[in-house]
């Protein structure tokens, strides 16, 4: 079904009780008696009498009665209301759902129960209560070993909700650290799933985990580097050794065309990995991994993001993902002496991409026209401040990367850039405008080469930037 059915309204008989204030949940019109009945039905499903069935009944256990499914889906829909969520909490519904998850083999029922808990966790008081229950936390984390994509999506949503609550985030980080098999489960999902919604949500969980805890990130980076001590027995199935970077790349490729926000998430994961030396080494040490990473990111910036036929304002949509991509490319580029896959002829397309971003940035940072409405003006100012913050991050990353590329430009590459247009006067002026004065030595060395290739252009640039001429 496309959405959960609407919750039930009270029956005429219940209206009389409501008049006396008896059957309504909080300020809602939802019925307490009806909800009690549904939860009692759930208890019956996982009661010992029903779980001690023969193997002949296993197929039946995998199915959910249509009437029960409709009713529990209504509870799922209702649980988005805070009054209902609090009532479920008071009725110890999380314990009931924990029993279902521990005993039921029905994928649909498990998905719905985790989904209801995910809705309840959106409210801080309930999130703290759920997170403090160690047994429930253990059962929920075991759902990450599930093979059912909808259940995996709901447990990922619940985890992301809890990790986003400052008060309980560290509890979940520590629990996840206690279960090393979670790493394998998440890597398996990223490397093999074709479910884009699931990949995006799992990526958000990984991104949040790495952002919260560098120690956990380092452990996951090193997991793929550890080889098993004992060779597998002849009759045993060899377990795959997952490495975090190839799994992230595979997920990024899968979500690339269908979910731009998901691609942004996976690019940020790669950027977080490059904030530690072990992460950079995990990318560049293995030639295949380094090459795959470079090729994917190079293709994104040179053929997909911020292209010449895009309006300059497109940068506002792409500023965060571009910052992540350039940051990772820059980290790989810094180790170029060791990497055969970094080709000198790729410098010019990268220069072209970086200059276009800087040019578009100038357009985006132009002040808006004055508005007569002061409230609207204040909102614009607030939005602009936030935009400026992200654009400044992108500018800093772009300038550093551009300076690194300019440092290794040869006379031949400069001549080719002049011929093909990547190093026109307009583009060189943009580079100088953005790199000066912080990268003056880089610009001075570039000018020396430019004097040999095109003295007229070099002289014109020196006239346009007199402080530079004074320094040289």
C-alpha positions as CSV (number, residue, x, y, z in Angstrom):
1,X,0.0,0.0,0.0
2,X,1.2,3.6,-0.7
3,X,0.4,4.9,2.8
4,X,-0.9,3.6,6.1
5,X,-4.7,3.6,6.4
6,X,-6.2,6.5,8.4
7,X,-6.7,5.8,12.1
8,X,-10.3,4.8,13.2
9,X,-12.7,7.4,14.4
10,X,-14.8,6.6,17.5
11,X,-18.0,4.7,17.0
12,X,-21.4,6.3,18.0
13,X,-21.3,4.3,21.2
14,X,-17.9,5.6,22.1
15,X,-19.2,9.2,21.5
16,X,-21.2,9.0,24.7
17,X,-18.1,7.9,26.6
18,X,-16.1,10.7,25.1
19,X,-18.7,13.1,26.3
20,X,-17.7,12.0,29.8
21,X,-14.0,12.3,28.7
22,X,-13.5,8.5,29.0
23,X,-12.2,7.0,25.7
24,X,-10.3,9.7,23.9
25,X,-6.5,9.6,23.8
26,X,-5.3,13.0,25.0
27,X,-6.8,15.7,22.9
28,X,-7.3,13.4,19.9
29,X,-10.5,11.6,18.8
30,X,-8.7,8.2,18.8
31,X,-10.2,5.4,20.9
32,X,-8.3,4.0,23.9
33,X,-10.5,0.8,23.9
34,X,-9.7,0.2,20.2
35,X,-6.0,0.6,20.8
36,X,-6.1,-1.7,23.8
37,X,-7.7,-4.3,21.6
38,X,-5.0,-4.0,18.9
39,X,-2.2,-4.2,21.4
40,X,-3.8,-7.2,23.1
41,X,-4.0,-8.9,19.7
42,X,-0.3,-8.3,19.3
43,X,0.4,-9.9,22.7
44,X,-1.6,-13.0,21.6
45,X,0.5,-13.3,18.4
46,X,3.7,-13.8,20.4
47,X,2.2,-15.7,23.3
48,X,3.9,-19.0,24.1
49,X,0.8,-21.0,22.8
50,X,1.2,-19.4,19.4
51,X,5.0,-19.5,19.1
52,X,5.3,-23.2,20.0
53,X,4.1,-24.3,16.6
54,X,5.4,-27.0,14.4
55,X,7.5,-26.5,11.4
56,X,4.4,-27.0,9.2
57,X,3.1,-23.7,10.6
58,X,6.3,-21.7,9.8
59,X,5.0,-20.5,6.5
60,X,1.8,-19.3,8.2
61,X,3.9,-17.5,10.8
62,X,5.5,-15.5,8.0
63,X,2.1,-14.1,7.0
64,X,0.1,-11.4,8.7
65,X,-3.7,-11.6,9.0
66,X,-5.1,-8.9,6.8
67,X,-7.4,-7.5,9.5
68,X,-4.6,-7.4,12.0
69,X,-2.3,-5.7,9.4
70,X,-4.9,-3.0,8.7
71,X,-5.3,-2.4,12.4
72,X,-1.6,-2.3,13.3
73,X,-1.0,0.0,10.3
74,X,-3.5,2.4,11.8
75,X,-1.6,2.4,15.0
76,X,1.6,3.1,13.0
77,X,-0.2,6.1,11.4
78,X,-1.6,7.3,14.8
79,X,1.8,7.1,16.5
80,X,2.9,10.2,14.7
81,X,0.7,12.1,17.1
82,X,2.4,12.9,20.4
83,X,-0.6,12.2,22.6
84,X,-0.9,8.7,21.0
85,X,2.8,8.1,21.3
86,X,2.8,9.0,25.0
87,X,-0.2,6.8,25.6
88,X,1.6,3.9,23.9
89,X,4.5,4.5,26.1
90,X,2.3,4.5,29.3
91,X,0.7,1.2,28.1
92,X,4.3,-0.3,27.8
93,X,3.8,-0.8,24.1
94,X,7.6,-0.8,23.5
95,X,7.8,-4.0,25.6
96,X,5.1,-5.5,23.4
97,X,6.9,-4.5,20.2
98,X,10.1,-5.9,21.7
99,X,8.4,-9.3,22.2
100,X,7.2,-9.2,18.6
101,X,10.6,-8.5,17.3
102,X,12.2,-11.2,19.4
103,X,9.7,-13.9,18.5
104,X,7.9,-13.1,15.3
105,X,9.2,-14.3,11.9
106,X,6.7,-12.2,10.0
107,X,8.6,-9.5,8.0
108,X,5.6,-7.2,7.6
109,X,4.8,-7.3,11.4
110,X,8.4,-6.6,12.3
111,X,8.6,-3.7,9.9
112,X,5.4,-2.1,11.4
113,X,6.6,-2.5,15.0
114,X,9.9,-0.9,14.3
115,X,8.2,1.8,12.3
116,X,5.9,2.6,15.3
117,X,8.9,2.8,17.6
118,X,10.6,5.0,15.1
119,X,7.6,7.4,15.2
120,X,7.5,7.3,19.0
121,X,11.2,8.1,19.2
122,X,10.6,11.4,17.4
123,X,9.4,12.8,20.7
124,X,12.3,13.4,23.1
125,X,10.9,12.1,26.3
126,X,10.0,8.8,24.6
127,X,13.3,8.7,22.8
128,X,15.2,8.9,26.1
129,X,13.0,6.1,27.6
130,X,13.4,3.8,24.6
131,X,17.2,4.5,24.5
132,X,17.6,3.7,28.2
133,X,16.1,0.2,27.8
134,X,19.2,-2.0,27.2
135,X,17.2,-5.1,26.3
136,X,15.1,-3.2,23.7
137,X,18.2,-1.6,22.3
138,X,19.8,-5.0,21.8
139,X,16.7,-6.3,20.1
140,X,16.5,-3.3,17.8
141,X,20.2,-3.5,16.8
142,X,19.7,-7.2,15.9
143,X,17.1,-5.9,13.4
144,X,20.1,-4.7,11.4
145,X,20.9,-8.3,10.6
146,X,17.5,-8.7,9.0
147,X,17.2,-9.6,5.3
148,X,13.9,-7.6,4.8
149,X,14.6,-4.2,3.2
150,X,11.5,-2.5,4.6
151,X,12.4,-3.6,8.1
152,X,16.0,-2.4,7.5
153,X,14.7,1.0,6.3
154,X,12.6,1.4,9.5
155,X,15.4,0.4,11.9
156,X,17.7,2.8,10.1
157,X,15.2,5.6,10.4
158,X,14.8,4.9,14.1
159,X,18.6,4.8,14.7
160,X,19.0,8.1,12.8
161,X,16.3,9.7,15.0
162,X,18.1,8.5,18.2
163,X,21.5,9.5,17.0
164,X,20.2,12.9,16.3
165,X,19.1,13.4,19.9
166,X,22.1,14.8,21.8
167,X,20.9,13.3,25.1
168,X,21.0,9.7,23.9
169,X,23.3,9.7,20.9
170,X,26.4,8.4,22.8
171,X,24.3,5.5,24.2
172,X,23.7,4.2,20.7
173,X,27.2,4.8,19.5
174,X,28.5,2.7,22.4
175,X,26.0,-0.1,21.7
176,X,26.9,-0.2,18.0
177,X,30.5,-0.4,19.0
178,X,29.7,-3.5,21.2
179,X,28.4,-5.4,18.1
180,X,31.1,-5.6,15.5
181,X,28.8,-7.6,13.2
182,X,26.8,-4.4,12.6
183,X,29.7,-3.2,10.5
184,X,29.4,-6.2,8.2
185,X,25.6,-5.8,8.0
186,X,25.8,-2.2,7.0
187,X,28.7,-2.8,4.5
188,X,26.7,-5.6,3.0
189,X,23.7,-3.3,2.5
190,X,25.8,-0.5,1.0
191,X,27.6,-2.9,-1.4
192,X,24.7,-5.0,-2.6
193,X,21.3,-3.3,-2.1
194,X,19.5,-1.7,-5.0
195,X,16.9,-0.1,-2.7
196,X,17.7,3.6,-3.0
197,X,15.6,4.6,-0.1
198,X,17.3,2.1,2.1
199,X,20.8,3.1,0.9
200,X,20.1,6.8,1.6
201,X,18.9,6.1,5.1
202,X,21.8,3.7,5.9
203,X,24.2,6.3,4.5
204,X,22.7,8.9,6.8
205,X,23.2,6.6,9.8
206,X,26.9,6.0,8.8
207,X,27.4,9.7,8.2
208,X,25.9,10.6,11.6
209,X,28.0,7.9,13.4
210,X,31.3,9.1,11.8
211,X,30.4,12.7,12.6
212,X,29.7,11.8,16.2
213,X,32.5,9.5,17.0
214,X,35.9,9.5,15.3
215,X,37.0,6.5,17.3
216,X,34.2,4.3,15.8
217,X,35.1,5.6,12.3
218,X,38.7,4.6,12.8
219,X,37.6,1.1,14.0
220,X,35.4,0.7,10.9
221,X,38.2,1.9,8.6
222,X,40.6,-0.6,10.1
223,X,38.1,-3.5,10.1
224,X,38.6,-4.0,6.3
225,X,42.4,-4.1,6.8
226,X,42.3,-7.0,9.3
227,X,42.7,-10.4,7.7
228,X,41.4,-13.5,9.5
229,X,44.1,-15.3,11.5
230,X,42.9,-18.8,10.6
231,X,42.4,-19.8,7.0
232,X,38.9,-21.1,6.2
233,X,38.3,-24.8,6.4
234,X,37.8,-26.7,3.1
235,X,34.1,-27.4,3.8
236,X,33.3,-23.9,5.3
237,X,32.0,-21.0,3.3
238,X,34.5,-18.2,3.2
239,X,33.1,-14.9,4.7
240,X,33.7,-11.8,2.7
241,X,36.0,-9.1,4.1
242,X,34.2,-5.8,3.7
243,X,36.2,-2.6,3.3
244,X,34.4,0.6,4.1
245,X,35.5,2.7,1.0
246,X,34.5,0.3,-1.8
247,X,31.1,-0.2,0.0
248,X,30.5,3.6,0.2
249,X,31.5,4.0,-3.4
250,X,29.1,1.2,-4.6
251,X,26.2,2.8,-2.7
252,X,27.1,6.3,-4.1
253,X,27.0,4.9,-7.6
254,X,23.6,3.3,-6.9
255,X,22.0,6.5,-5.6
256,X,23.8,8.9,-8.0
257,X,21.1,9.2,-10.7
258,X,18.0,8.7,-8.5
259,X,18.7,10.7,-5.3
260,X,20.9,13.8,-5.3
261,X,20.5,14.1,-1.5
262,X,21.7,10.6,-1.0
263,X,24.8,11.2,-3.2
264,X,25.5,14.3,-1.0
265,X,25.4,12.0,2.1
266,X,27.9,9.5,0.7
267,X,30.2,12.2,-0.5
268,X,30.2,13.6,3.0
269,X,31.1,10.2,4.4
270,X,34.1,10.1,2.1
271,X,35.0,13.6,3.2
272,X,34.8,12.5,6.9
273,X,37.1,9.6,6.1
274,X,39.8,12.0,4.7
275,X,39.9,13.9,8.0
276,X,42.0,11.1,9.5
277,X,45.2,9.7,8.0
278,X,43.9,6.1,8.2
279,X,40.9,7.2,6.1
280,X,43.1,8.7,3.4
281,X,45.3,5.6,3.3
282,X,42.1,3.4,3.0
283,X,41.3,5.3,-0.2
284,X,44.8,5.7,-1.8
285,X,46.7,2.6,-0.6
286,X,44.8,0.1,-2.7
287,X,45.3,1.2,-6.4
288,X,41.8,-0.1,-7.4
289,X,40.0,1.7,-4.6
290,X,41.9,5.0,-5.2
291,X,41.3,4.8,-8.9
292,X,37.6,4.1,-8.5
293,X,37.2,6.9,-6.1
294,X,39.1,9.4,-8.2
295,X,37.3,8.4,-11.4
296,X,33.8,8.7,-9.8
297,X,34.5,12.1,-8.3
298,X,36.3,13.4,-11.3
299,X,33.3,12.5,-13.5
300,X,30.9,14.2,-11.1
301,X,32.7,17.6,-11.1
302,X,33.8,17.6,-14.7
303,X,30.6,16.2,-16.4
304,X,27.7,16.5,-13.9
305,X,28.0,19.3,-11.3
306,X,28.1,23.0,-12.1
307,X,28.4,22.7,-15.9
308,X,28.9,25.5,-18.4
309,X,25.3,25.4,-19.5
310,X,23.9,25.5,-16.0
311,X,22.7,28.8,-14.5
312,X,25.1,30.2,-11.9
313,X,22.5,29.8,-9.2
314,X,22.8,26.0,-9.5
315,X,25.7,26.4,-7.1
316,X,23.3,27.0,-4.2
317,X,21.9,23.5,-4.7
318,X,25.2,21.8,-5.2
319,X,27.5,23.7,-2.7
320,X,27.6,21.1,0.0
321,X,28.2,18.1,-2.3
322,X,30.8,20.0,-4.3
323,X,32.6,20.9,-1.1
324,X,32.8,17.2,-0.1
325,X,33.9,16.1,-3.6
326,X,36.6,18.7,-4.0
327,X,37.8,18.0,-0.5
328,X,38.3,14.3,-1.2
329,X,39.8,14.9,-4.7
330,X,42.2,17.3,-3.1
331,X,43.3,14.7,-0.5
332,X,43.9,12.2,-3.2
333,X,45.7,14.7,-5.3
334,X,48.1,15.5,-2.5
335,X,49.4,11.9,-2.7
336,X,49.7,12.1,-6.5
337,X,53.4,11.1,-6.6
338,X,52.3,7.6,-5.4
339,X,49.3,7.3,-7.7
340,X,49.7,6.2,-11.3
341,X,46.0,6.8,-12.1
342,X,46.4,10.6,-11.6
343,X,47.0,11.8,-15.1
344,X,48.5,15.2,-15.8
345,X,46.1,15.8,-18.6
346,X,43.2,15.7,-16.1
347,X,44.5,18.9,-14.4
348,X,43.0,21.2,-17.0
349,X,39.4,19.9,-16.7
350,X,39.7,20.2,-13.0
351,X,41.0,23.8,-13.3
352,X,38.1,24.6,-15.6
353,X,35.6,23.1,-13.1
354,X,37.1,24.9,-10.1
355,X,37.2,28.3,-11.9
356,X,33.6,27.9,-13.0
357,X,32.6,27.3,-9.4
358,X,34.5,30.4,-8.2
359,X,32.9,32.5,-11.0
360,X,29.4,31.2,-10.1
361,X,30.1,32.0,-6.5
362,X,30.6,35.6,-7.3
363,X,27.2,35.7,-8.9
364,X,25.6,34.0,-5.9
365,X,27.1,36.3,-3.4
366,X,25.8,39.5,-5.0
367,X,23.5,41.4,-2.6
368,X,19.8,41.1,-3.2
369,X,17.8,44.2,-4.1
370,X,16.3,46.1,-1.2
371,X,12.8,45.0,-0.3
372,X,10.1,47.2,1.1
373,X,9.0,44.5,3.5
374,X,11.4,44.5,6.5
375,X,10.4,41.0,7.6
376,X,11.1,39.6,4.2
377,X,14.4,41.5,4.2
378,X,15.4,40.0,7.6
379,X,14.6,36.5,6.3
380,X,16.6,37.1,3.2
381,X,19.5,38.3,5.4
382,X,19.3,35.2,7.5
383,X,19.2,32.9,4.5
384,X,22.1,34.8,2.9
385,X,24.2,34.4,6.0
386,X,23.6,30.7,6.0
387,X,24.3,30.5,2.3
388,X,27.5,32.6,2.7
389,X,28.7,30.1,5.4
390,X,28.4,27.1,3.1
391,X,29.7,29.1,0.1
392,X,32.8,30.2,2.1
393,X,33.5,26.5,3.0
394,X,33.3,25.6,-0.7
395,X,35.5,28.6,-1.7
396,X,38.2,27.7,0.9
397,X,38.3,24.1,-0.3
398,X,38.2,25.1,-4.0
399,X,41.1,27.7,-3.6
400,X,43.3,25.2,-1.7
401,X,42.7,22.5,-4.4
402,X,43.3,25.0,-7.2
403,X,46.5,26.2,-5.6
404,X,47.7,22.6,-5.4
405,X,47.0,22.0,-9.1
406,X,48.7,25.3,-10.1
407,X,51.8,24.3,-8.2
408,X,52.5,21.4,-10.5
409,X,51.6,23.1,-13.9
410,X,54.2,22.7,-16.5
411,X,55.0,25.0,-19.4
412,X,53.3,22.4,-21.8
413,X,50.2,22.2,-19.7
414,X,49.9,26.0,-19.5
415,X,50.3,26.3,-23.3
416,X,47.6,23.7,-23.8
417,X,45.3,25.5,-21.3
418,X,45.7,28.8,-23.2
419,X,45.0,27.1,-26.5
420,X,41.9,25.2,-25.2
421,X,40.5,28.1,-23.1
422,X,40.9,26.8,-19.6
423,X,43.5,29.5,-18.9
424,X,42.0,32.5,-20.7
425,X,42.6,36.0,-19.4
426,X,39.2,36.1,-17.7
427,X,39.7,32.8,-16.0
428,X,43.3,33.6,-14.9
429,X,41.9,36.9,-13.4
430,X,39.3,34.9,-11.5
431,X,42.1,32.6,-10.2
432,X,44.3,35.6,-9.1
433,X,41.3,37.3,-7.5
434,X,40.5,34.3,-5.3
435,X,44.0,33.0,-4.6
436,X,45.6,36.3,-3.7
437,X,47.1,37.2,-1.2
438,X,47.0,33.8,0.6
439,X,48.6,31.8,-2.2
440,X,51.0,34.5,-3.6
441,X,54.0,32.2,-4.0
442,X,51.8,29.9,-6.2
443,X,50.7,32.7,-8.4
444,X,54.2,34.1,-8.7
445,X,55.5,30.8,-9.9
446,X,52.6,30.5,-12.4
447,X,53.4,34.0,-13.7
448,X,57.0,33.0,-14.4
449,X,55.8,30.1,-16.6
450,X,53.2,32.3,-18.2
451,X,55.8,34.9,-19.2
452,X,57.6,32.1,-21.2
453,X,54.4,31.0,-22.9
454,X,52.4,34.2,-23.4
455,X,54.3,37.4,-22.2
456,X,51.5,39.7,-23.3
457,X,48.9,37.9,-21.1
458,X,51.4,37.8,-18.2
459,X,52.0,41.6,-18.4
460,X,48.3,42.3,-18.6
461,X,47.6,40.2,-15.5
462,X,50.4,42.0,-13.6
463,X,48.9,45.4,-14.6
464,X,45.5,44.2,-13.3
465,X,47.1,43.0,-10.0
466,X,49.7,45.7,-9.2
467,X,50.4,44.4,-5.7
468,X,51.6,41.1,-7.2
469,X,54.0,43.0,-9.5
470,X,55.4,44.8,-6.6
471,X,56.1,41.5,-4.8
472,X,57.8,40.0,-7.8
